[in-house]
Amino acid sequence: MTTQLTIEEIAEIAQVSRSTVSRVLNNHPSVRPAVRDRVRQVMQEHNYAPQAAARSLASSRTDTLGLLIPRSAADTFSDPFISTMTQSLTEACNSMGYFLMLATVTADMEPGFYTRILRGRHFDGIIMLSSDIDDPILPLLIKDRTPLVVIGSHPYFQSSLVSVDIENLEGAHQAVTHLIGLGHQRIAMIKGQMQMESAIARRDGYKRALLEAGIPIDPTLIVDGCYTQERSYQATRYLLDLPQSPTAVFAASDAMAIGALRAIQDAGLCVPDDVAVVGFDDLPTALYANPPLTTVHQPIAELGATAVKLLISQIKGQDAAAHVRLPTRLVIRGSCGALRQ
């Protein structure tokens, strides 16, 4: 792995003082144009990304943690799970004397963003929400040994990551087993994007529950909701139009479950009398859905607090647990029909 040059090494190559390099970094007017150009040429030739602290000749930490969300801002801020998790992380950082800086990255931004922001060490460490499996930023962070904690998991880099996650497969398995116990045989699943490890695990939990109960997997009952209410609404209308429509729906997020509830009601059907619905997340909106949503609770506040603690332990050079997995639990409300029995 290539190690980035220090300010002292840049100064030596450019045959100037360390303070001159610092003045160039800070665009100080006292540096002669020829000297400024020479220093900048050396930086460019050696792919030097100046650290934020170095620009002020300080070697102390920034006391800032970066929250990296590898998706568009539009998708991010319309996702209630992301906003709830961001609030949890912010509160955990504040309680431990750190600031949290949010960064969302689309594919076209990634190369420049990595060089300017991440390699520039504007943060003491990075918390990254579970990325697409093929996202290119994560391996770069691992290669540069950036203090990093992933909320979620990744199939390729488990041995290289410190991560905190929930029992996604077990939570989905419990939800679908519950529906089977209520007598449902045709149970549909509205899944998230299969580029994400959590979506894969929740789908696998759904399948395992069906197979354990001797119910064949019907591919027509597994539809894509992309973790949004809009796509889930459309997917649910498709399910309801099937020759044999489902009697129950398991949605892999609360946002998708809310979309399913609306689609079922717009079709003139009743939840749970005609179609039972179970979600995943237990966001605040679940309690106020109509009817209140049965859902898999994941401890978002504990996820955020654990991620912050693991990252700060890395920054301070302390040993941190490599992988933490938090349990889920099923919260039974009106949308599954169990409370009537």
C-alpha positions as a LaTeX table, in Angstrom:
\begin{tabular}{lrrr}
\hline
Residue & $x$ (\AA) & $y$ (\AA) & $z$ (\AA) \\
\hline
Met1 & 0.00 & 0.00 & 0.00 \\
Thr2 & 1.32 & 3.43 & $-0.99$ \\
Thr3 & 1.76 & 5.80 & 1.96 \\
Gln4 & 0.91 & 9.45 & 1.42 \\
Leu5 & 3.80 & 11.92 & 1.78 \\
Thr6 & 3.95 & 14.19 & 4.80 \\
Ile7 & 4.25 & 17.98 & 4.66 \\
Glu8 & 7.93 & 17.64 & 5.60 \\
Glu9 & 8.59 & 15.32 & 2.66 \\
Ile10 & 6.76 & 17.64 & 0.26 \\
Ala11 & 8.90 & 20.52 & 1.57 \\
Glu12 & 12.12 & 18.55 & 1.08 \\
Ile13 & 11.29 & 17.58 & $-2.51$ \\
Ala14 & 10.24 & 21.14 & $-3.38$ \\
Gln15 & 13.32 & 22.54 & $-1.57$ \\
Val16 & 11.27 & 24.86 & 0.63 \\
Ser17 & 10.47 & 25.06 & 4.34 \\
Arg18 & 7.58 & 23.28 & 6.03 \\
Ser19 & 5.95 & 26.61 & 6.78 \\
Thr20 & 6.08 & 27.52 & 3.08 \\
Val21 & 4.18 & 24.34 & 2.21 \\
Ser22 & 1.64 & 25.23 & 4.86 \\
Arg23 & 1.21 & 28.72 & 3.41 \\
Val24 & 0.66 & 27.21 & $-0.05$ \\
Leu25 & $-2.00$ & 24.89 & 1.40 \\
Asn26 & $-3.74$ & 27.88 & 2.96 \\
Asn27 & $-3.39$ & 30.07 & $-0.16$ \\
His28 & $-1.37$ & 32.65 & 1.76 \\
Pro29 & $-0.48$ & 35.65 & $-0.46$ \\
Ser30 & 3.11 & 35.92 & 0.84 \\
Val31 & 4.35 & 32.96 & $-1.27$ \\
Arg32 & 6.04 & 33.94 & $-4.54$ \\
Pro33 & 4.21 & 32.59 & $-7.63$ \\
Ala34 & 7.20 & 30.53 & $-8.81$ \\
Val35 & 7.56 & 28.88 & $-5.40$ \\
Arg36 & 3.81 & 28.28 & $-5.16$ \\
Asp37 & 3.80 & 26.62 & $-8.58$ \\
Arg38 & 6.76 & 24.38 & $-7.64$ \\
Val39 & 5.13 & 23.20 & $-4.43$ \\
Arg40 & 1.82 & 22.53 & $-6.15$ \\
Gln41 & 3.57 & 20.59 & $-8.92$ \\
Val42 & 5.23 & 18.34 & $-6.34$ \\
Met43 & 1.86 & 17.75 & $-4.67$ \\
Gln44 & 0.25 & 16.88 & $-7.98$ \\
Glu45 & 3.06 & 14.54 & $-9.02$ \\
His46 & 2.83 & 12.63 & $-5.74$ \\
Asn47 & $-1.00$ & 12.61 & $-5.57$ \\
Tyr48 & $-0.88$ & 14.47 & $-2.26$ \\
Ala49 & $-4.23$ & 14.99 & $-0.52$ \\
Pro50 & $-3.64$ & 17.49 & 2.32 \\
Gln51 & $-5.21$ & 16.71 & 5.64 \\
Ala52 & $-7.64$ & 19.28 & 6.94 \\
Ala53 & $-5.69$ & 19.58 & 10.18 \\
Ala54 & $-2.44$ & 20.11 & 8.29 \\
Arg55 & $-3.82$ & 23.19 & 6.61 \\
Ser56 & $-3.80$ & 24.93 & 9.97 \\
Leu57 & $-0.46$ & 23.42 & 11.03 \\
Ala58 & $-2.29$ & 21.41 & 13.67 \\
Ser59 & $-1.66$ & 17.76 & 14.33 \\
Ser60 & $-4.59$ & 17.18 & 16.69 \\
Arg61 & $-7.76$ & 15.32 & 15.78 \\
Thr62 & $-10.75$ & 17.06 & 14.23 \\
Asp63 & $-13.23$ & 15.52 & 16.71 \\
Thr64 & $-15.46$ & 14.98 & 13.69 \\
Leu65 & $-16.84$ & 11.68 & 12.43 \\
Gly66 & $-18.09$ & 11.28 & 8.88 \\
Leu67 & $-21.34$ & 9.50 & 8.07 \\
Leu68 & $-21.03$ & 8.19 & 4.53 \\
Ile69 & $-24.23$ & 7.23 & 2.73 \\
Pro70 & $-23.46$ & 5.82 & $-0.73$ \\
Arg71 & $-26.67$ & 6.83 & $-2.47$ \\
Ser72 & $-28.31$ & 10.00 & $-3.81$ \\
Ala73 & $-29.46$ & 12.68 & $-1.41$ \\
Ala74 & $-33.00$ & 12.45 & $-2.78$ \\
Asp75 & $-33.25$ & 8.78 & $-1.89$ \\
Thr76 & $-31.51$ & 9.34 & 1.45 \\
Phe77 & $-33.78$ & 12.00 & 2.87 \\
Ser78 & $-36.99$ & 10.32 & 1.72 \\
Asp79 & $-36.04$ & 7.13 & 3.58 \\
Pro80 & $-37.41$ & 7.24 & 7.15 \\
Phe81 & $-34.92$ & 4.61 & 8.30 \\
Ile82 & $-31.98$ & 6.76 & 7.16 \\
Ser83 & $-33.30$ & 9.87 & 8.91 \\
Thr84 & $-33.93$ & 7.92 & 12.13 \\
Met85 & $-30.47$ & 6.35 & 12.01 \\
Thr86 & $-28.85$ & 9.75 & 11.33 \\
Gln87 & $-30.57$ & 11.19 & 14.39 \\
Ser88 & $-29.39$ & 8.24 & 16.50 \\
Leu89 & $-25.79$ & 8.65 & 15.33 \\
Thr90 & $-25.85$ & 12.41 & 15.91 \\
Glu91 & $-27.05$ & 11.96 & 19.48 \\
Ala92 & $-24.42$ & 9.27 & 20.14 \\
Cys93 & $-21.63$ & 11.51 & 18.75 \\
Asn94 & $-22.77$ & 14.50 & 20.78 \\
Ser95 & $-22.81$ & 12.47 & 23.98 \\
Met96 & $-19.17$ & 11.46 & 23.38 \\
Gly97 & $-17.88$ & 14.91 & 22.39 \\
Tyr98 & $-17.77$ & 14.44 & 18.62 \\
Phe99 & $-19.45$ & 16.15 & 15.69 \\
Leu100 & $-21.11$ & 14.18 & 12.89 \\
Met101 & $-20.74$ & 15.30 & 9.28 \\
Leu102 & $-23.07$ & 13.77 & 6.69 \\
Ala103 & $-21.88$ & 12.94 & 3.18 \\
Thr104 & $-23.97$ & 11.36 & 0.43 \\
Val105 & $-22.14$ & 10.06 & $-2.62$ \\
Thr106 & $-23.48$ & 9.16 & $-6.05$ \\
Ala107 & $-21.50$ & 7.04 & $-8.51$ \\
Asp108 & $-20.32$ & 10.00 & $-10.60$ \\
Met109 & $-19.01$ & 11.79 & $-7.48$ \\
Glu110 & $-17.00$ & 8.92 & $-6.02$ \\
Pro111 & $-13.45$ & 9.33 & $-7.45$ \\
Gly112 & $-13.14$ & 13.06 & $-6.72$ \\
Phe113 & $-14.96$ & 12.78 & $-3.41$ \\
Tyr114 & $-12.60$ & 10.10 & $-2.20$ \\
Thr115 & $-9.46$ & 12.11 & $-2.99$ \\
Arg116 & $-10.70$ & 15.48 & $-1.73$ \\
Ile117 & $-12.70$ & 14.50 & 1.30 \\
Leu118 & $-11.89$ & 11.03 & 2.54 \\
Arg119 & $-8.15$ & 10.91 & 1.85 \\
Gly120 & $-7.95$ & 14.53 & 2.92 \\
Arg121 & $-8.84$ & 13.36 & 6.45 \\
His122 & $-11.58$ & 15.85 & 7.13 \\
Phe123 & $-12.83$ & 13.23 & 9.58 \\
Asp124 & $-11.12$ & 11.26 & 12.33 \\
Gly125 & $-13.06$ & 8.23 & 11.14 \\
Ile126 & $-15.95$ & 7.10 & 8.96 \\
Ile127 & $-19.25$ & 5.41 & 9.71 \\
Met128 & $-20.61$ & 3.92 & 6.51 \\
Leu129 & $-24.17$ & 2.75 & 6.12 \\
Ser130 & $-24.44$ & $-0.62$ & 4.44 \\
Ser131 & $-23.36$ & $-0.05$ & 0.87 \\
Asp132 & $-24.20$ & $-1.76$ & $-2.37$ \\
Ile133 & $-22.10$ & $-4.89$ & $-2.67$ \\
Asp134 & $-20.21$ & $-3.48$ & $-5.68$ \\
Asp135 & $-19.71$ & 0.05 & $-4.28$ \\
Pro136 & $-16.08$ & 1.12 & $-5.01$ \\
Ile137 & $-15.59$ & 3.41 & $-1.99$ \\
Leu138 & $-15.49$ & 0.69 & 0.66 \\
Pro139 & $-12.41$ & $-1.17$ & $-0.66$ \\
Leu140 & $-10.57$ & 2.16 & $-0.99$ \\
Leu141 & $-11.27$ & 2.97 & 2.66 \\
Ile142 & $-10.07$ & $-0.49$ & 3.70 \\
Lys143 & $-6.91$ & $-0.14$ & 1.60 \\
Asp144 & $-6.06$ & 3.22 & 3.16 \\
Arg145 & $-6.72$ & 1.84 & 6.66 \\
Thr146 & $-9.12$ & 4.64 & 7.41 \\
Pro147 & $-10.75$ & 4.19 & 10.85 \\
Leu148 & $-14.04$ & 2.73 & 9.71 \\
Val149 & $-17.19$ & 1.08 & 11.02 \\
Val150 & $-19.86$ & $-0.28$ & 8.70 \\
Ile151 & $-23.47$ & $-0.38$ & 9.84 \\
Gly152 & $-24.51$ & $-3.55$ & 8.08 \\
Ser153 & $-22.30$ & $-6.20$ & 6.55 \\
His154 & $-20.53$ & $-7.04$ & 3.31 \\
Pro155 & $-20.03$ & $-10.51$ & 1.82 \\
Tyr156 & $-16.52$ & $-9.84$ & 0.47 \\
Phe157 & $-14.81$ & $-7.90$ & 3.26 \\
Gln158 & $-15.94$ & $-9.44$ & 6.54 \\
Ser159 & $-12.39$ & $-10.19$ & 7.66 \\
Ser160 & $-11.31$ & $-6.59$ & 6.94 \\
Leu161 & $-14.19$ & $-4.75$ & 8.58 \\
Val162 & $-15.37$ & $-3.62$ & 11.96 \\
Ser163 & $-19.15$ & $-3.73$ & 11.68 \\
Val164 & $-22.37$ & $-3.59$ & 13.65 \\
Asp165 & $-25.51$ & $-5.18$ & 12.28 \\
Ile166 & $-28.78$ & $-6.79$ & 13.30 \\
Glu167 & $-29.96$ & $-10.36$ & 12.85 \\
Asn168 & $-31.70$ & $-9.68$ & 9.53 \\
Leu169 & $-32.30$ & $-13.28$ & 8.52 \\
Glu170 & $-33.61$ & $-14.30$ & 11.94 \\
Gly171 & $-35.93$ & $-11.27$ & 12.11 \\
Ala172 & $-37.48$ & $-12.00$ & 8.72 \\
His173 & $-37.77$ & $-15.69$ & 9.59 \\
Gln174 & $-39.65$ & $-14.84$ & 12.79 \\
Ala175 & $-42.05$ & $-12.51$ & 10.94 \\
Val176 & $-42.97$ & $-15.05$ & 8.26 \\
Thr177 & $-43.19$ & $-17.91$ & 10.76 \\
His178 & $-45.67$ & $-15.77$ & 12.69 \\
Leu179 & $-47.84$ & $-15.34$ & 9.58 \\
Ile180 & $-47.70$ & $-19.07$ & 8.89 \\
Gly181 & $-48.80$ & $-19.69$ & 12.47 \\
Leu182 & $-51.86$ & $-17.52$ & 11.80 \\
Gly183 & $-52.84$ & $-19.92$ & 9.00 \\
His184 & $-51.46$ & $-18.12$ & 5.93 \\
Gln185 & $-50.12$ & $-20.23$ & 3.06 \\
Arg186 & $-49.82$ & $-17.66$ & 0.26 \\
Ile187 & $-47.43$ & $-15.13$ & 1.76 \\
Ala188 & $-45.87$ & $-12.56$ & $-0.55$ \\
Met189 & $-42.62$ & $-10.72$ & 0.08 \\
Ile190 & $-41.82$ & $-7.16$ & $-0.96$ \\
Lys191 & $-38.03$ & $-7.09$ & $-0.95$ \\
Gly192 & $-35.36$ & $-4.40$ & $-1.04$ \\
Gln193 & $-32.53$ & $-4.05$ & $-3.55$ \\
Met194 & $-30.58$ & $-7.29$ & $-3.87$ \\
Gln195 & $-27.33$ & $-5.27$ & $-4.13$ \\
Met196 & $-27.54$ & $-4.89$ & $-0.35$ \\
Glu197 & $-26.57$ & $-7.63$ & 2.08 \\
Ser198 & $-29.47$ & $-6.83$ & 4.43 \\
Ala199 & $-32.00$ & $-7.27$ & 1.63 \\
Ile200 & $-30.52$ & $-10.65$ & 0.74 \\
Ala201 & $-30.63$ & $-11.81$ & 4.36 \\
Arg202 & $-34.27$ & $-10.77$ & 4.82 \\
Arg203 & $-35.29$ & $-12.55$ & 1.63 \\
Asp204 & $-33.47$ & $-15.67$ & 2.79 \\
Gly205 & $-35.26$ & $-15.53$ & 6.14 \\
Tyr206 & $-38.59$ & $-15.40$ & 4.28 \\
Lys207 & $-37.66$ & $-18.39$ & 2.14 \\
Arg208 & $-36.37$ & $-20.43$ & 5.07 \\
Ala209 & $-39.59$ & $-19.95$ & 7.03 \\
Leu210 & $-41.70$ & $-21.11$ & 4.07 \\
Leu211 & $-39.55$ & $-24.15$ & 3.36 \\
Glu212 & $-39.48$ & $-25.19$ & 7.00 \\
Ala213 & $-43.27$ & $-25.13$ & 6.95 \\
Gly214 & $-43.39$ & $-27.22$ & 3.77 \\
Ile215 & $-44.69$ & $-24.31$ & 1.66 \\
Pro216 & $-43.16$ & $-24.18$ & $-1.85$ \\
Ile217 & $-41.43$ & $-20.96$ & $-2.95$ \\
Asp218 & $-43.56$ & $-19.15$ & $-5.53$ \\
Pro219 & $-41.38$ & $-16.65$ & $-7.46$ \\
Thr220 & $-44.43$ & $-14.65$ & $-8.51$ \\
Leu221 & $-45.01$ & $-13.73$ & $-4.86$ \\
Ile222 & $-41.54$ & $-12.16$ & $-4.44$ \\
Val223 & $-41.55$ & $-8.60$ & $-5.77$ \\
Asp224 & $-39.18$ & $-5.63$ & $-5.63$ \\
Gly225 & $-40.14$ & $-2.58$ & $-3.58$ \\
Cys226 & $-36.71$ & $-0.86$ & $-3.59$ \\
Tyr227 & $-37.22$ & 0.22 & 0.05 \\
Thr228 & $-39.68$ & 2.95 & $-1.02$ \\
Gln229 & $-43.39$ & 3.44 & $-0.39$ \\
Glu230 & $-44.04$ & 4.27 & $-4.07$ \\
Arg231 & $-42.44$ & 1.13 & $-5.51$ \\
Ser232 & $-44.03$ & $-1.00$ & $-2.81$ \\
Tyr233 & $-47.45$ & 0.44 & $-3.63$ \\
Gln234 & $-47.02$ & $-0.55$ & $-7.27$ \\
Ala235 & $-45.67$ & $-3.99$ & $-6.34$ \\
Thr236 & $-48.63$ & $-4.64$ & $-4.04$ \\
Arg237 & $-51.14$ & $-3.71$ & $-6.75$ \\
Tyr238 & $-49.40$ & $-6.27$ & $-8.98$ \\
Leu239 & $-49.72$ & $-8.91$ & $-6.25$ \\
Leu240 & $-53.41$ & $-8.18$ & $-5.75$ \\
Asp241 & $-54.03$ & $-8.62$ & $-9.49$ \\
Leu242 & $-52.59$ & $-12.15$ & $-9.53$ \\
Pro243 & $-55.07$ & $-14.98$ & $-10.27$ \\
Gln244 & $-54.29$ & $-16.27$ & $-6.77$ \\
Ser245 & $-53.47$ & $-13.19$ & $-4.74$ \\
Pro246 & $-51.67$ & $-13.47$ & $-1.40$ \\
Thr247 & $-53.47$ & $-13.51$ & 1.93 \\
Ala248 & $-50.46$ & $-11.96$ & 3.69 \\
Val249 & $-47.55$ & $-9.68$ & 2.79 \\
Phe250 & $-44.16$ & $-9.47$ & 4.47 \\
Ala251 & $-42.41$ & $-6.21$ & 3.56 \\
Ala252 & $-38.67$ & $-5.94$ & 4.23 \\
Ser253 & $-39.02$ & $-2.38$ & 5.59 \\
Asp254 & $-41.68$ & $-0.32$ & 7.31 \\
Ala255 & $-41.68$ & 2.18 & 4.44 \\
Met256 & $-42.59$ & $-0.60$ & 2.03 \\
Ala257 & $-45.17$ & $-1.98$ & 4.47 \\
Ile258 & $-46.88$ & 1.45 & 4.59 \\
Gly259 & $-46.98$ & 1.48 & 0.79 \\
Ala260 & $-48.53$ & $-1.99$ & 0.85 \\
Leu261 & $-51.18$ & $-0.93$ & 3.37 \\
Arg262 & $-52.21$ & 1.97 & 1.15 \\
Ala263 & $-52.38$ & $-0.21$ & $-1.98$ \\
Ile264 & $-54.52$ & $-2.84$ & $-0.26$ \\
Gln265 & $-56.94$ & $-0.22$ & 1.05 \\
Asp266 & $-57.10$ & 1.58 & $-2.31$ \\
Ala267 & $-58.09$ & $-1.76$ & $-3.87$ \\
Gly268 & $-61.13$ & $-1.84$ & $-1.57$ \\
Leu269 & $-59.71$ & $-4.54$ & 0.68 \\
Cys270 & $-59.28$ & $-4.57$ & 4.44 \\
Val271 & $-56.14$ & $-5.13$ & 6.53 \\
Pro272 & $-55.92$ & $-7.63$ & 8.16 \\
Asp273 & $-59.29$ & $-9.24$ & 7.24 \\
Asp274 & $-58.45$ & $-9.66$ & 3.55 \\
Val275 & $-54.67$ & $-9.30$ & 3.59 \\
Ala276 & $-52.35$ & $-9.32$ & 6.62 \\
Val277 & $-49.23$ & $-7.12$ & 6.56 \\
Val278 & $-45.97$ & $-7.31$ & 8.51 \\
Gly279 & $-43.06$ & $-4.86$ & 8.16 \\
Phe280 & $-39.46$ & $-4.60$ & 9.29 \\
Asp281 & $-37.81$ & $-1.73$ & 11.29 \\
Asp282 & $-40.38$ & $-0.61$ & 13.89 \\
Leu283 & $-40.02$ & 3.05 & 12.98 \\
Pro284 & $-42.20$ & 5.59 & 14.84 \\
Thr285 & $-44.65$ & 5.64 & 11.90 \\
Ala286 & $-45.44$ & 1.94 & 12.45 \\
Leu287 & $-47.41$ & 2.68 & 15.61 \\
Tyr288 & $-49.55$ & 5.30 & 13.87 \\
Ala289 & $-50.26$ & 3.37 & 10.66 \\
Asn290 & $-53.86$ & 2.36 & 9.94 \\
Pro291 & $-54.08$ & $-0.27$ & 11.29 \\
Pro292 & $-50.98$ & $-0.14$ & 13.53 \\
Leu293 & $-48.21$ & $-2.13$ & 11.88 \\
Thr294 & $-46.94$ & $-5.47$ & 13.10 \\
Thr295 & $-43.21$ & $-5.26$ & 12.44 \\
Val296 & $-39.75$ & $-6.55$ & 13.27 \\
His297 & $-38.10$ & $-4.19$ & 15.74 \\
Gln298 & $-34.48$ & $-3.36$ & 15.14 \\
Pro299 & $-32.69$ & $-1.36$ & 17.87 \\
Ile300 & $-31.71$ & 1.68 & 15.81 \\
Ala301 & $-30.55$ & 3.76 & 18.78 \\
Glu302 & $-28.35$ & 0.91 & 20.01 \\
Leu303 & $-27.00$ & 0.36 & 16.47 \\
Gly304 & $-25.95$ & 4.00 & 16.26 \\
Ala305 & $-24.43$ & 4.14 & 19.73 \\
Thr306 & $-22.50$ & 0.91 & 19.17 \\
Ala307 & $-21.13$ & 2.10 & 15.82 \\
Val308 & $-19.89$ & 5.36 & 17.36 \\
Lys309 & $-18.24$ & 3.56 & 20.29 \\
Leu310 & $-16.50$ & 1.07 & 17.98 \\
Leu311 & $-15.20$ & 3.88 & 15.75 \\
Ile312 & $-13.89$ & 5.99 & 18.63 \\
Ser313 & $-12.12$ & 2.91 & 20.01 \\
Gln314 & $-10.34$ & 2.53 & 16.66 \\
Ile315 & $-9.40$ & 6.21 & 16.55 \\
Lys316 & $-7.88$ & 5.94 & 20.03 \\
Gly317 & $-5.94$ & 2.82 & 19.08 \\
Gln318 & $-7.96$ & 0.54 & 21.32 \\
Asp319 & $-9.04$ & $-2.96$ & 20.40 \\
Ala320 & $-12.60$ & $-3.10$ & 19.11 \\
Ala321 & $-14.86$ & $-6.08$ & 18.51 \\
Ala322 & $-14.71$ & $-6.99$ & 14.84 \\
His323 & $-18.39$ & $-7.80$ & 14.38 \\
Val324 & $-21.32$ & $-6.98$ & 16.64 \\
Arg325 & $-24.75$ & $-8.43$ & 15.91 \\
Leu326 & $-27.81$ & $-7.12$ & 17.73 \\
Pro327 & $-31.03$ & $-9.13$ & 18.11 \\
Thr328 & $-34.42$ & $-8.26$ & 16.66 \\
Arg329 & $-37.90$ & $-8.96$ & 18.00 \\
Leu330 & $-41.38$ & $-9.11$ & 16.54 \\
Val331 & $-43.79$ & $-6.40$ & 17.70 \\
Ile332 & $-47.39$ & $-7.55$ & 17.21 \\
Arg333 & $-50.00$ & $-4.91$ & 16.43 \\
Gly334 & $-53.22$ & $-4.81$ & 14.41 \\
Ser335 & $-52.03$ & $-5.33$ & 10.83 \\
Cys336 & $-51.37$ & $-9.08$ & 11.08 \\
Gly337 & $-54.68$ & $-10.12$ & 12.64 \\
Ala338 & $-53.18$ & $-11.89$ & 15.64 \\
Leu339 & $-54.84$ & $-9.56$ & 18.16 \\
Arg340 & $-58.29$ & $-10.74$ & 17.05 \\
Gln341 & $-57.55$ & $-14.38$ & 17.86 \\
\hline
\end{tabular}
